[in-house]
Amino acid sequence: MSQTKHVPQRTCAGCRSTSGKRELVRLVRTPEGAVEVDPTGRRNGRGAYLCAQRSCWEEALKRDRLARALRATIAPALRDELLRYAERFEQATVRS
């Protein structure tokens, strides 16, 4: 009798859809207050998750959803840096 392994679910701060933790990109507010992308998913600090789609990143930054989830202020320079990071992702496809 085999059991399937539990996969933690997380919600994207941009589009509010739920996915497996490993399918999303984690951003973390470090104890020093810096906001950084966390590719390992293990950094210490308050985390928020975004889909690997450019539209989710743009939506989360435009509506301050990311700042609210991280409980941090995102400076315009950091906002631009995160948008440049998001350029590596595909534009979202239409979901039905």
PDB file as gemmi writes it, atoms N, CA and C in Angstrom:
CRYST1    1.000    1.000    1.000  90.00  90.00  90.00 P 1                      
ATOM      1  N   MET A   1       0.847  -1.175   0.000  1.00  0.00           N  
ATOM      2  CA  MET A   1       0.000   0.000   0.000  1.00  0.00           C  
ATOM      3  C   MET A   1       0.894   1.240   0.000  1.00  0.00           C  
ATOM      4  N   SER A   2       0.938   1.943  -1.104  1.00  0.00           N  
ATOM      5  CA  SER A   2       1.778   3.140  -1.192  1.00  0.00           C  
ATOM      6  C   SER A   2       0.945   4.393  -0.943  1.00  0.00           C  
ATOM      7  N   GLN A   3       1.569   5.316  -0.284  1.00  0.00           N  
ATOM      8  CA  GLN A   3       0.900   6.582  -0.011  1.00  0.00           C  
ATOM      9  C   GLN A   3       1.615   7.677  -0.776  1.00  0.00           C  
ATOM     10  N   THR A   4       0.852   8.658  -1.242  1.00  0.00           N  
ATOM     11  CA  THR A   4       1.475   9.784  -1.918  1.00  0.00           C  
ATOM     12  C   THR A   4       2.026  10.739  -0.871  1.00  0.00           C  
ATOM     13  N   LYS A   5       3.143  11.326  -1.197  1.00  0.00           N  
ATOM     14  CA  LYS A   5       3.790  12.249  -0.270  1.00  0.00           C  
ATOM     15  C   LYS A   5       3.039  13.579  -0.244  1.00  0.00           C  
ATOM     16  N   HIS A   6       2.906  14.140   0.933  1.00  0.00           N  
ATOM     17  CA  HIS A   6       2.234  15.431   1.091  1.00  0.00           C  
ATOM     18  C   HIS A   6       3.062  16.540   0.444  1.00  0.00           C  
ATOM     19  N   VAL A   7       2.415  17.363  -0.367  1.00  0.00           N  
ATOM     20  CA  VAL A   7       3.082  18.495  -1.013  1.00  0.00           C  
ATOM     21  C   VAL A   7       2.505  19.775  -0.419  1.00  0.00           C  
ATOM     22  N   PRO A   8       3.320  20.584   0.268  1.00  0.00           N  
ATOM     23  CA  PRO A   8       2.812  21.829   0.844  1.00  0.00           C  
ATOM     24  C   PRO A   8       2.287  22.761  -0.245  1.00  0.00           C  
ATOM     25  N   GLN A   9       1.147  23.374  -0.003  1.00  0.00           N  
ATOM     26  CA  GLN A   9       0.538  24.303  -0.947  1.00  0.00           C  
ATOM     27  C   GLN A   9       0.791  25.735  -0.494  1.00  0.00           C  
ATOM     28  N   ARG A  10       1.059  26.612  -1.448  1.00  0.00           N  
ATOM     29  CA  ARG A  10       1.262  28.030  -1.170  1.00  0.00           C  
ATOM     30  C   ARG A  10       0.438  28.839  -2.160  1.00  0.00           C  
ATOM     31  N   THR A  11       0.108  30.069  -1.788  1.00  0.00           N  
ATOM     32  CA  THR A  11      -0.691  30.954  -2.625  1.00  0.00           C  
ATOM     33  C   THR A  11       0.188  32.025  -3.239  1.00  0.00           C  
ATOM     34  N   CYS A  12       0.038  32.232  -4.536  1.00  0.00           N  
ATOM     35  CA  CYS A  12       0.775  33.278  -5.243  1.00  0.00           C  
ATOM     36  C   CYS A  12       0.234  34.639  -4.798  1.00  0.00           C  
ATOM     37  N   ALA A  13       1.123  35.546  -4.444  1.00  0.00           N  
ATOM     38  CA  ALA A  13       0.708  36.883  -4.012  1.00  0.00           C  
ATOM     39  C   ALA A  13       0.181  37.712  -5.180  1.00  0.00           C  
ATOM     40  N   GLY A  14       0.501  37.327  -6.411  1.00  0.00           N  
ATOM     41  CA  GLY A  14       0.065  38.083  -7.581  1.00  0.00           C  
ATOM     42  C   GLY A  14      -1.317  37.687  -8.064  1.00  0.00           C  
ATOM     43  N   CYS A  15      -1.500  36.399  -8.381  1.00  0.00           N  
ATOM     44  CA  CYS A  15      -2.764  35.947  -8.977  1.00  0.00           C  
ATOM     45  C   CYS A  15      -3.666  35.226  -7.984  1.00  0.00           C  
ATOM     46  N   ARG A  16      -3.174  34.974  -6.780  1.00  0.00           N  
ATOM     47  CA  ARG A  16      -3.921  34.334  -5.697  1.00  0.00           C  
ATOM     48  C   ARG A  16      -4.260  32.870  -5.974  1.00  0.00           C  
ATOM     49  N   SER A  17      -3.604  32.214  -6.920  1.00  0.00           N  
ATOM     50  CA  SER A  17      -3.835  30.790  -7.167  1.00  0.00           C  
ATOM     51  C   SER A  17      -2.919  29.976  -6.255  1.00  0.00           C  
ATOM     52  N   THR A  18      -3.339  28.753  -5.934  1.00  0.00           N  
ATOM     53  CA  THR A  18      -2.519  27.901  -5.086  1.00  0.00           C  
ATOM     54  C   THR A  18      -1.783  26.880  -5.940  1.00  0.00           C  
ATOM     55  N   SER A  19      -0.553  26.606  -5.568  1.00  0.00           N  
ATOM     56  CA  SER A  19       0.293  25.630  -6.256  1.00  0.00           C  
ATOM     57  C   SER A  19       1.199  24.977  -5.227  1.00  0.00           C  
ATOM     58  N   GLY A  20       1.889  23.953  -5.665  1.00  0.00           N  
ATOM     59  CA  GLY A  20       2.873  23.314  -4.803  1.00  0.00           C  
ATOM     60  C   GLY A  20       3.994  24.286  -4.478  1.00  0.00           C  
ATOM     61  N   LYS A  21       4.530  24.161  -3.293  1.00  0.00           N  
ATOM     62  CA  LYS A  21       5.567  25.078  -2.812  1.00  0.00           C  
ATOM     63  C   LYS A  21       6.755  25.157  -3.763  1.00  0.00           C  
ATOM     64  N   ARG A  22       7.169  24.041  -4.344  1.00  0.00           N  
ATOM     65  CA  ARG A  22       8.334  23.998  -5.228  1.00  0.00           C  
ATOM     66  C   ARG A  22       8.058  24.585  -6.612  1.00  0.00           C  
ATOM     67  N   GLU A  23       6.797  24.772  -6.978  1.00  0.00           N  
ATOM     68  CA  GLU A  23       6.443  25.330  -8.284  1.00  0.00           C  
ATOM     69  C   GLU A  23       6.485  26.857  -8.281  1.00  0.00           C  
ATOM     70  N   LEU A  24       6.528  27.460  -7.108  1.00  0.00           N  
ATOM     71  CA  LEU A  24       6.501  28.913  -6.986  1.00  0.00           C  
ATOM     72  C   LEU A  24       7.888  29.453  -6.639  1.00  0.00           C  
ATOM     73  N   VAL A  25       8.072  30.743  -6.858  1.00  0.00           N  
ATOM     74  CA  VAL A  25       9.326  31.419  -6.524  1.00  0.00           C  
ATOM     75  C   VAL A  25       9.117  32.123  -5.182  1.00  0.00           C  
ATOM     76  N   ARG A  26      10.022  31.888  -4.250  1.00  0.00           N  
ATOM     77  CA  ARG A  26       9.899  32.484  -2.917  1.00  0.00           C  
ATOM     78  C   ARG A  26      10.720  33.761  -2.835  1.00  0.00           C  
ATOM     79  N   LEU A  27      10.116  34.782  -2.270  1.00  0.00           N  
ATOM     80  CA  LEU A  27      10.827  36.009  -1.931  1.00  0.00           C  
ATOM     81  C   LEU A  27      10.812  36.111  -0.421  1.00  0.00           C  
ATOM     82  N   VAL A  28      11.876  36.659   0.134  1.00  0.00           N  
ATOM     83  CA  VAL A  28      11.998  36.704   1.584  1.00  0.00           C  
ATOM     84  C   VAL A  28      12.400  38.103   2.034  1.00  0.00           C  
ATOM     85  N   ARG A  29      11.810  38.529   3.153  1.00  0.00           N  
ATOM     86  CA  ARG A  29      12.274  39.741   3.829  1.00  0.00           C  
ATOM     87  C   ARG A  29      13.185  39.266   4.941  1.00  0.00           C  
ATOM     88  N   THR A  30      14.451  39.587   4.821  1.00  0.00           N  
ATOM     89  CA  THR A  30      15.435  39.130   5.799  1.00  0.00           C  
ATOM     90  C   THR A  30      15.244  39.873   7.122  1.00  0.00           C  
ATOM     91  N   PRO A  31      15.811  39.358   8.206  1.00  0.00           N  
ATOM     92  CA  PRO A  31      15.721  40.060   9.490  1.00  0.00           C  
ATOM     93  C   PRO A  31      16.284  41.482   9.437  1.00  0.00           C  
ATOM     94  N   GLU A  32      17.191  41.743   8.492  1.00  0.00           N  
ATOM     95  CA  GLU A  32      17.749  43.093   8.332  1.00  0.00           C  
ATOM     96  C   GLU A  32      16.799  44.014   7.568  1.00  0.00           C  
ATOM     97  N   GLY A  33      15.731  43.456   6.975  1.00  0.00           N  
ATOM     98  CA  GLY A  33      14.749  44.262   6.262  1.00  0.00           C  
ATOM     99  C   GLY A  33      14.898  44.260   4.756  1.00  0.00           C  
ATOM    100  N   ALA A  34      15.893  43.571   4.222  1.00  0.00           N  
ATOM    101  CA  ALA A  34      16.091  43.509   2.771  1.00  0.00           C  
ATOM    102  C   ALA A  34      15.140  42.481   2.162  1.00  0.00           C  
ATOM    103  N   VAL A  35      14.646  42.765   0.960  1.00  0.00           N  
ATOM    104  CA  VAL A  35      13.787  41.836   0.234  1.00  0.00           C  
ATOM    105  C   VAL A  35      14.617  41.215  -0.879  1.00  0.00           C  
ATOM    106  N   GLU A  36      14.650  39.874  -0.915  1.00  0.00           N  
ATOM    107  CA  GLU A  36      15.481  39.159  -1.878  1.00  0.00           C  
ATOM    108  C   GLU A  36      14.746  37.942  -2.412  1.00  0.00           C  
ATOM    109  N   VAL A  37      15.119  37.506  -3.613  1.00  0.00           N  
ATOM    110  CA  VAL A  37      14.618  36.254  -4.164  1.00  0.00           C  
ATOM    111  C   VAL A  37      15.344  35.122  -3.443  1.00  0.00           C  
ATOM    112  N   ASP A  38      14.594  34.102  -3.055  1.00  0.00           N  
ATOM    113  CA  ASP A  38      15.149  32.965  -2.315  1.00  0.00           C  
ATOM    114  C   ASP A  38      15.025  31.698  -3.163  1.00  0.00           C  
ATOM    115  N   PRO A  39      16.017  31.405  -4.006  1.00  0.00           N  
ATOM    116  CA  PRO A  39      15.909  30.237  -4.885  1.00  0.00           C  
ATOM    117  C   PRO A  39      15.897  28.902  -4.139  1.00  0.00           C  
ATOM    118  N   THR A  40      16.474  28.846  -2.942  1.00  0.00           N  
ATOM    119  CA  THR A  40      16.510  27.592  -2.189  1.00  0.00           C  
ATOM    120  C   THR A  40      15.230  27.356  -1.397  1.00  0.00           C  
ATOM    121  N   GLY A  41      14.499  28.428  -1.083  1.00  0.00           N  
ATOM    122  CA  GLY A  41      13.292  28.301  -0.277  1.00  0.00           C  
ATOM    123  C   GLY A  41      13.576  28.066   1.191  1.00  0.00           C  
ATOM    124  N   ARG A  42      14.807  28.304   1.622  1.00  0.00           N  
ATOM    125  CA  ARG A  42      15.200  28.004   2.999  1.00  0.00           C  
ATOM    126  C   ARG A  42      15.755  29.203   3.769  1.00  0.00           C  
ATOM    127  N   ARG A  43      15.801  30.355   3.151  1.00  0.00           N  
ATOM    128  CA  ARG A  43      16.378  31.525   3.829  1.00  0.00           C  
ATOM    129  C   ARG A  43      15.525  31.911   5.030  1.00  0.00           C  
ATOM    130  N   ASN A  44      16.182  32.450   6.024  1.00  0.00           N  
ATOM    131  CA  ASN A  44      15.512  32.890   7.234  1.00  0.00           C  
ATOM    132  C   ASN A  44      14.806  34.216   6.965  1.00  0.00           C  
ATOM    133  N   GLY A  45      13.584  34.352   7.435  1.00  0.00           N  
ATOM    134  CA  GLY A  45      12.839  35.592   7.285  1.00  0.00           C  
ATOM    135  C   GLY A  45      11.418  35.332   6.826  1.00  0.00           C  
ATOM    136  N   ARG A  46      10.662  36.395   6.691  1.00  0.00           N  
ATOM    137  CA  ARG A  46       9.267  36.283   6.266  1.00  0.00           C  
ATOM    138  C   ARG A  46       9.210  36.073   4.758  1.00  0.00           C  
ATOM    139  N   GLY A  47       8.474  35.069   4.319  1.00  0.00           N  
ATOM    140  CA  GLY A  47       8.439  34.731   2.905  1.00  0.00           C  
ATOM    141  C   GLY A  47       7.102  35.016   2.250  1.00  0.00           C  
ATOM    142  N   ALA A  48       7.152  35.181   0.937  1.00  0.00           N  
ATOM    143  CA  ALA A  48       5.969  35.302   0.094  1.00  0.00           C  
ATOM    144  C   ALA A  48       6.284  34.568  -1.200  1.00  0.00           C  
ATOM    145  N   TYR A  49       5.255  34.092  -1.874  1.00  0.00           N  
ATOM    146  CA  TYR A  49       5.448  33.281  -3.067  1.00  0.00           C  
ATOM    147  C   TYR A  49       4.788  33.929  -4.273  1.00  0.00           C  
ATOM    148  N   LEU A  50       5.439  33.761  -5.436  1.00  0.00           N  
ATOM    149  CA  LEU A  50       4.905  34.237  -6.707  1.00  0.00           C  
ATOM    150  C   LEU A  50       5.069  33.147  -7.753  1.00  0.00           C  
ATOM    151  N   CYS A  51       4.117  33.074  -8.685  1.00  0.00           N  
ATOM    152  CA  CYS A  51       4.235  32.144  -9.809  1.00  0.00           C  
ATOM    153  C   CYS A  51       5.429  32.552 -10.663  1.00  0.00           C  
ATOM    154  N   ALA A  52       5.926  31.627 -11.428  1.00  0.00           N  
ATOM    155  CA  ALA A  52       7.034  31.914 -12.340  1.00  0.00           C  
ATOM    156  C   ALA A  52       6.472  32.464 -13.651  1.00  0.00           C  
ATOM    157  N   GLN A  53       5.635  33.486 -13.544  1.00  0.00           N  
ATOM    158  CA  GLN A  53       5.040  34.154 -14.700  1.00  0.00           C  
ATOM    159  C   GLN A  53       5.183  35.656 -14.499  1.00  0.00           C  
ATOM    160  N   ARG A  54       5.597  36.313 -15.536  1.00  0.00           N  
ATOM    161  CA  ARG A  54       5.857  37.750 -15.455  1.00  0.00           C  
ATOM    162  C   ARG A  54       4.618  38.527 -15.005  1.00  0.00           C  
ATOM    163  N   SER A  55       3.447  38.134 -15.475  1.00  0.00           N  
ATOM    164  CA  SER A  55       2.227  38.875 -15.136  1.00  0.00           C  
ATOM    165  C   SER A  55       1.935  38.833 -13.634  1.00  0.00           C  
ATOM    166  N   CYS A  56       2.251  37.736 -12.980  1.00  0.00           N  
ATOM    167  CA  CYS A  56       2.031  37.642 -11.529  1.00  0.00           C  
ATOM    168  C   CYS A  56       2.943  38.604 -10.778  1.00  0.00           C  
ATOM    169  N   TRP A  57       4.200  38.697 -11.217  1.00  0.00           N  
ATOM    170  CA  TRP A  57       5.147  39.613 -10.581  1.00  0.00           C  
ATOM    171  C   TRP A  57       4.692  41.056 -10.776  1.00  0.00           C  
ATOM    172  N   GLU A  58       4.265  41.387 -12.002  1.00  0.00           N  
ATOM    173  CA  GLU A  58       3.814  42.755 -12.282  1.00  0.00           C  
ATOM    174  C   GLU A  58       2.591  43.101 -11.450  1.00  0.00           C  
ATOM    175  N   GLU A  59       1.646  42.172 -11.354  1.00  0.00           N  
ATOM    176  CA  GLU A  59       0.419  42.398 -10.584  1.00  0.00           C  
ATOM    177  C   GLU A  59       0.729  42.565  -9.093  1.00  0.00           C  
ATOM    178  N   ALA A  60       1.586  41.716  -8.563  1.00  0.00           N  
ATOM    179  CA  ALA A  60       1.929  41.777  -7.137  1.00  0.00           C  
ATOM    180  C   ALA A  60       2.628  43.085  -6.789  1.00  0.00           C  
ATOM    181  N   LEU A  61       3.466  43.577  -7.688  1.00  0.00           N  
ATOM    182  CA  LEU A  61       4.175  44.833  -7.427  1.00  0.00           C  
ATOM    183  C   LEU A  61       3.275  46.042  -7.667  1.00  0.00           C  
ATOM    184  N   LYS A  62       2.441  45.977  -8.687  1.00  0.00           N  
ATOM    185  CA  LYS A  62       1.572  47.106  -9.016  1.00  0.00           C  
ATOM    186  C   LYS A  62       0.540  47.365  -7.914  1.00  0.00           C  
ATOM    187  N   ARG A  63      -0.017  46.305  -7.378  1.00  0.00           N  
ATOM    188  CA  ARG A  63      -1.071  46.446  -6.365  1.00  0.00           C  
ATOM    189  C   ARG A  63      -0.547  46.351  -4.928  1.00  0.00           C  
ATOM    190  N   ASP A  64       0.761  46.390  -4.761  1.00  0.00           N  
ATOM    191  CA  ASP A  64       1.408  46.320  -3.440  1.00  0.00           C  
ATOM    192  C   ASP A  64       1.070  45.051  -2.664  1.00  0.00           C  
ATOM    193  N   ARG A  65       0.693  43.989  -3.372  1.00  0.00           N  
ATOM    194  CA  ARG A  65       0.392  42.724  -2.703  1.00  0.00           C  
ATOM    195  C   ARG A  65       1.648  42.095  -2.114  1.00  0.00           C  
ATOM    196  N   LEU A  66       2.755  42.248  -2.818  1.00  0.00           N  
ATOM    197  CA  LEU A  66       4.006  41.680  -2.322  1.00  0.00           C  
ATOM    198  C   LEU A  66       4.457  42.407  -1.057  1.00  0.00           C  
ATOM    199  N   ALA A  67       4.361  43.719  -1.055  1.00  0.00           N  
ATOM    200  CA  ALA A  67       4.746  44.505   0.118  1.00  0.00           C  
ATOM    201  C   ALA A  67       3.880  44.131   1.318  1.00  0.00           C  
ATOM    202  N   ARG A  68       2.601  43.928   1.082  1.00  0.00           N  
ATOM    203  CA  ARG A  68       1.689  43.562   2.161  1.00  0.00           C  
ATOM    204  C   ARG A  68       2.015  42.165   2.698  1.00  0.00           C  
ATOM    205  N   ALA A  69       2.286  41.219   1.798  1.00  0.00           N  
ATOM    206  CA  ALA A  69       2.588  39.849   2.220  1.00  0.00           C  
ATOM    207  C   ALA A  69       3.894  39.779   3.011  1.00  0.00           C  
ATOM    208  N   LEU A  70       4.865  40.586   2.609  1.00  0.00           N  
ATOM    209  CA  LEU A  70       6.156  40.586   3.293  1.00  0.00           C  
ATOM    210  C   LEU A  70       6.193  41.544   4.483  1.00  0.00           C  
ATOM    211  N   ARG A  71       5.155  42.360   4.620  1.00  0.00           N  
ATOM    212  CA  ARG A  71       5.108  43.394   5.661  1.00  0.00           C  
ATOM    213  C   ARG A  71       6.348  44.271   5.583  1.00  0.00           C  
ATOM    214  N   ALA A  72       6.606  44.745   4.367  1.00  0.00           N  
ATOM    215  CA  ALA A  72       7.792  45.569   4.118  1.00  0.00           C  
ATOM    216  C   ALA A  72       7.459  46.628   3.082  1.00  0.00           C  
ATOM    217  N   THR A  73       8.224  47.694   3.084  1.00  0.00           N  
ATOM    218  CA  THR A  73       8.112  48.719   2.056  1.00  0.00           C  
ATOM    219  C   THR A  73       9.077  48.363   0.940  1.00  0.00           C  
ATOM    220  N   ILE A  74       8.578  48.384  -0.294  1.00  0.00           N  
ATOM    221  CA  ILE A  74       9.427  48.055  -1.438  1.00  0.00           C  
ATOM    222  C   ILE A  74       9.761  49.352  -2.158  1.00  0.00           C  
ATOM    223  N   ALA A  75      11.027  49.720  -2.113  1.00  0.00           N  
ATOM    224  CA  ALA A  75      11.504  50.962  -2.733  1.00  0.00           C  
ATOM    225  C   ALA A  75      11.415  50.853  -4.256  1.00  0.00           C  
ATOM    226  N   PRO A  76      11.275  51.997  -4.945  1.00  0.00           N  
ATOM    227  CA  PRO A  76      11.202  51.972  -6.415  1.00  0.00           C  
ATOM    228  C   PRO A  76      12.389  51.271  -7.074  1.00  0.00           C  
ATOM    229  N   ALA A  77      13.590  51.426  -6.523  1.00  0.00           N  
ATOM    230  CA  ALA A  77      14.769  50.761  -7.105  1.00  0.00           C  
ATOM    231  C   ALA A  77      14.644  49.241  -6.982  1.00  0.00           C  
ATOM    232  N   LEU A  78      14.160  48.763  -5.839  1.00  0.00           N  
ATOM    233  CA  LEU A  78      13.971  47.326  -5.646  1.00  0.00           C  
ATOM    234  C   LEU A  78      12.848  46.813  -6.540  1.00  0.00           C  
ATOM    235  N   ARG A  79      11.801  47.612  -6.688  1.00  0.00           N  
ATOM    236  CA  ARG A  79      10.686  47.244  -7.566  1.00  0.00           C  
ATOM    237  C   ARG A  79      11.193  47.032  -8.996  1.00  0.00           C  
ATOM    238  N   ASP A  80      12.040  47.945  -9.471  1.00  0.00           N  
ATOM    239  CA  ASP A  80      12.615  47.816 -10.813  1.00  0.00           C  
ATOM    240  C   ASP A  80      13.499  46.576 -10.915  1.00  0.00           C  
ATOM    241  N   GLU A  81      14.272  46.303  -9.873  1.00  0.00           N  
ATOM    242  CA  GLU A  81      15.148  45.126  -9.865  1.00  0.00           C  
ATOM    243  C   GLU A  81      14.326  43.834  -9.920  1.00  0.00           C  
ATOM    244  N   LEU A  82      13.224  43.781  -9.181  1.00  0.00           N  
ATOM    245  CA  LEU A  82      12.369  42.595  -9.195  1.00  0.00           C  
ATOM    246  C   LEU A  82      11.683  42.425 -10.546  1.00  0.00           C  
ATOM    247  N   LEU A  83      11.288  43.527 -11.173  1.00  0.00           N  
ATOM    248  CA  LEU A  83      10.691  43.435 -12.508  1.00  0.00           C  
ATOM    249  C   LEU A  83      11.709  42.946 -13.533  1.00  0.00           C  
ATOM    250  N   ARG A  84      12.966  43.368 -13.393  1.00  0.00           N  
ATOM    251  CA  ARG A  84      14.023  42.857 -14.278  1.00  0.00           C  
ATOM    252  C   ARG A  84      14.219  41.356 -14.058  1.00  0.00           C  
ATOM    253  N   TYR A  85      14.142  40.916 -12.805  1.00  0.00           N  
ATOM    254  CA  TYR A  85      14.252  39.485 -12.505  1.00  0.00           C  
ATOM    255  C   TYR A  85      13.092  38.727 -13.158  1.00  0.00           C  
ATOM    256  N   ALA A  86      11.899  39.315 -13.144  1.00  0.00           N  
ATOM    257  CA  ALA A  86      10.710  38.662 -13.701  1.00  0.00           C  
ATOM    258  C   ALA A  86      10.760  38.555 -15.220  1.00  0.00           C  
ATOM    259  N   GLU A  87      11.613  39.323 -15.870  1.00  0.00           N  
ATOM    260  CA  GLU A  87      11.702  39.262 -17.332  1.00  0.00           C  
ATOM    261  C   GLU A  87      12.154  37.896 -17.820  1.00  0.00           C  
ATOM    262  N   ARG A  88      12.766  37.102 -16.965  1.00  0.00           N  
ATOM    263  CA  ARG A  88      13.208  35.763 -17.370  1.00  0.00           C  
ATOM    264  C   ARG A  88      12.049  34.782 -17.493  1.00  0.00           C  
ATOM    265  N   PHE A  89      10.891  35.133 -16.981  1.00  0.00           N  
ATOM    266  CA  PHE A  89       9.734  34.245 -17.026  1.00  0.00           C  
ATOM    267  C   PHE A  89       8.874  34.534 -18.249  1.00  0.00           C  
ATOM    268  N   GLU A  90       8.146  33.523 -18.679  1.00  0.00           N  
ATOM    269  CA  GLU A  90       7.217  33.669 -19.795  1.00  0.00           C  
ATOM    270  C   GLU A  90       6.025  34.521 -19.368  1.00  0.00           C  
ATOM    271  N   GLN A  91       5.424  35.155 -20.360  1.00  0.00           N  
ATOM    272  CA  GLN A  91       4.181  35.867 -20.104  1.00  0.00           C  
ATOM    273  C   GLN A  91       3.112  34.817 -19.819  1.00  0.00           C  
ATOM    274  N   ALA A  92       2.202  35.093 -18.940  1.00  0.00           N  
ATOM    275  CA  ALA A  92       1.193  34.121 -18.528  1.00  0.00           C  
ATOM    276  C   ALA A  92       0.301  33.721 -19.690  1.00  0.00           C  
ATOM    277  N   THR A  93      -0.053  32.453 -19.713  1.00  0.00           N  
ATOM    278  CA  THR A  93      -1.022  31.980 -20.686  1.00  0.00           C  
ATOM    279  C   THR A  93      -2.403  32.134 -20.072  1.00  0.00           C  
ATOM    280  N   VAL A  94      -3.414  32.162 -20.907  1.00  0.00           N  
ATOM    281  CA  VAL A  94      -4.776  32.339 -20.421  1.00  0.00           C  
ATOM    282  C   VAL A  94      -5.201  31.067 -19.705  1.00  0.00           C  
ATOM    283  N   ARG A  95      -5.645  31.219 -18.461  1.00  0.00           N  
ATOM    284  CA  ARG A  95      -6.117  30.071 -17.680  1.00  0.00           C  
ATOM    285  C   ARG A  95      -7.616  29.968 -17.814  1.00  0.00           C  
ATOM    286  N   SER A  96      -8.093  28.740 -17.865  1.00  0.00           N  
ATOM    287  CA  SER A  96      -9.548  28.566 -17.944  1.00  0.00           C  
ATOM    288  C   SER A  96     -10.100  27.996 -16.672  1.00  0.00           C  
TER     289      SER A  96                                                      
END                                                                             
